[in-house]
């Protein structure tokens, strides 16, 4: 289970970062295919994947992206955060068995609208495999805000 954190809007500052790391397993890929309905043989069939430009099975891009959601929901900003938008650029594949470090960084805070902009990236062995930007709504200590 992930550590559950909560930063209220008033606790945040530009430059704050948080990371969640996970090794992508066979079970993760199979379960994600079942949940999402994305049964592309590139993810599930070793023989098929061997004939592609990757030469082996790769994790779903959205499985990798979902690790960003884990950071946002449980680390920074944390509990009660609501996703408003997310842009993604897939830079490189994630292979089964690789460890992915998903990191978010606060880049802008919109106090009156309770919005926070986050730079997002996923890194495998020092290489950015995915990056983008999220806009989230963050709980305020002042419930009327």
C-alpha positions as CSV (number, residue, x, y, z in Angstrom):
1,X,0.0,0.0,0.0
2,X,1.2,3.5,-0.8
3,X,1.8,6.1,1.9
4,X,-1.2,8.3,2.1
5,X,-0.3,12.0,2.3
6,X,-2.3,15.2,2.1
7,X,-1.2,18.6,1.2
8,X,-3.8,21.3,1.3
9,X,-3.6,24.0,-1.3
10,X,-2.1,26.3,1.3
11,X,0.8,23.9,2.0
12,X,2.0,23.7,-1.6
13,X,4.9,25.6,-3.1
14,X,6.3,25.7,-6.6
15,X,9.2,23.3,-6.9
16,X,7.8,20.6,-4.5
17,X,8.2,17.1,-5.9
18,X,7.1,13.6,-5.1
19,X,7.9,10.2,-6.6
20,X,6.4,6.7,-6.7
21,X,8.4,3.8,-8.1
22,X,7.1,0.4,-9.3
23,X,8.5,-2.5,-11.2
24,X,6.1,-3.5,-14.0
25,X,5.3,-7.2,-13.8
26,X,3.7,-9.7,-16.0
27,X,0.7,-9.7,-13.7
28,X,0.4,-5.9,-14.0
29,X,0.3,-6.0,-17.8
30,X,-2.2,-8.9,-17.9
31,X,-4.5,-7.2,-15.2
32,X,-4.3,-3.9,-17.0
33,X,-5.3,-5.5,-20.3
34,X,-8.3,-7.1,-18.5
35,X,-9.3,-3.9,-16.8
36,X,-8.8,-1.6,-19.8
37,X,-9.8,-4.0,-22.6
38,X,-6.6,-3.2,-24.4
39,X,-5.6,-6.7,-25.6
40,X,-3.0,-5.6,-28.1
41,X,-0.7,-8.6,-28.7
42,X,2.2,-6.2,-28.4
43,X,1.5,-6.3,-24.7
44,X,0.4,-9.9,-24.3
45,X,1.9,-12.2,-27.0
46,X,5.7,-12.7,-26.9
47,X,5.8,-14.3,-30.4
48,X,3.9,-11.4,-31.9
49,X,5.9,-8.8,-30.0
50,X,9.2,-10.4,-31.2
51,X,8.4,-9.4,-34.7
52,X,7.8,-5.7,-33.9
53,X,10.2,-2.8,-33.7
54,X,10.5,-3.4,-29.9
55,X,11.5,-7.1,-30.2
56,X,9.6,-8.0,-27.1
57,X,6.5,-7.3,-25.1
58,X,6.0,-3.8,-23.7
59,X,3.8,-2.4,-21.0
60,X,0.7,-0.4,-22.0
61,X,1.6,3.3,-22.2
62,X,-1.4,4.1,-20.1
63,X,-0.3,1.6,-17.5
64,X,2.9,3.7,-17.2
65,X,0.9,6.9,-17.2
66,X,-1.3,5.5,-14.4
67,X,1.8,5.7,-12.1
68,X,1.5,9.5,-12.3
69,X,-2.0,9.1,-10.9
70,X,-0.6,7.2,-8.0
71,X,1.8,10.0,-7.1
72,X,-0.9,12.7,-7.4
73,X,-3.5,10.7,-5.3
74,X,-1.2,9.5,-2.6
75,X,1.9,11.7,-2.4
76,X,1.5,15.2,-3.9
77,X,-0.9,16.8,-3.5
78,X,-2.6,13.6,-2.1
79,X,-6.0,12.7,-0.7
80,X,-8.9,14.5,-2.2
81,X,-7.1,15.8,-5.3
82,X,-9.2,15.8,-8.4
83,X,-7.7,15.4,-11.9
84,X,-8.9,18.0,-14.4
85,X,-6.6,17.3,-17.3
86,X,-3.4,15.5,-18.3
87,X,-1.2,15.8,-21.3
88,X,1.2,12.9,-22.1
89,X,4.1,12.3,-24.5
90,X,5.3,8.7,-24.8
91,X,9.1,8.9,-25.3
92,X,10.1,5.2,-25.1
93,X,8.6,1.8,-24.2
94,X,8.6,0.2,-20.8
95,X,9.6,-3.4,-20.8
96,X,8.2,-6.0,-18.4
97,X,10.5,-6.2,-15.4
98,X,11.7,-2.6,-15.6
99,X,11.3,-0.2,-12.7
100,X,9.5,3.0,-13.4
101,X,9.9,6.1,-11.2
102,X,6.9,8.5,-11.7
103,X,7.6,12.0,-10.5
104,X,5.4,15.1,-10.3
105,X,6.6,18.7,-9.6
106,X,4.5,21.7,-8.7
107,X,5.0,24.3,-11.4
108,X,2.1,26.7,-10.8
109,X,-0.5,27.3,-8.1
110,X,-3.8,29.1,-8.9
111,X,-5.0,29.9,-5.4
112,X,-8.4,31.5,-6.2
113,X,-9.5,28.5,-8.4
114,X,-7.7,25.9,-6.2
115,X,-5.9,24.6,-9.3
116,X,-2.3,23.3,-9.3
117,X,-0.2,22.6,-12.4
118,X,2.2,19.6,-12.2
119,X,5.0,18.7,-14.5
120,X,4.9,14.9,-14.8
121,X,7.5,12.4,-15.9
122,X,8.3,8.7,-15.8
123,X,11.9,7.5,-15.8
124,X,13.4,4.1,-16.4
125,X,17.2,3.7,-15.8
126,X,17.7,7.4,-16.0
127,X,15.8,7.8,-19.3
128,X,12.5,9.7,-19.6
129,X,10.0,7.3,-21.1
130,X,6.9,9.6,-20.6
131,X,6.4,13.2,-19.7
132,X,3.5,15.7,-19.6
133,X,1.6,18.1,-17.5
134,X,-1.4,17.7,-15.2
135,X,-3.9,20.2,-13.9
136,X,-5.6,19.2,-10.6
137,X,-7.9,20.7,-8.1
138,X,-6.6,20.5,-4.5
139,X,-8.6,20.7,-1.3
140,X,-8.2,23.9,0.7
141,X,-8.1,24.1,4.5
142,X,-10.8,26.7,4.2
143,X,-13.8,24.6,3.0
144,X,-15.5,27.7,1.7
145,X,-12.6,28.4,-0.7
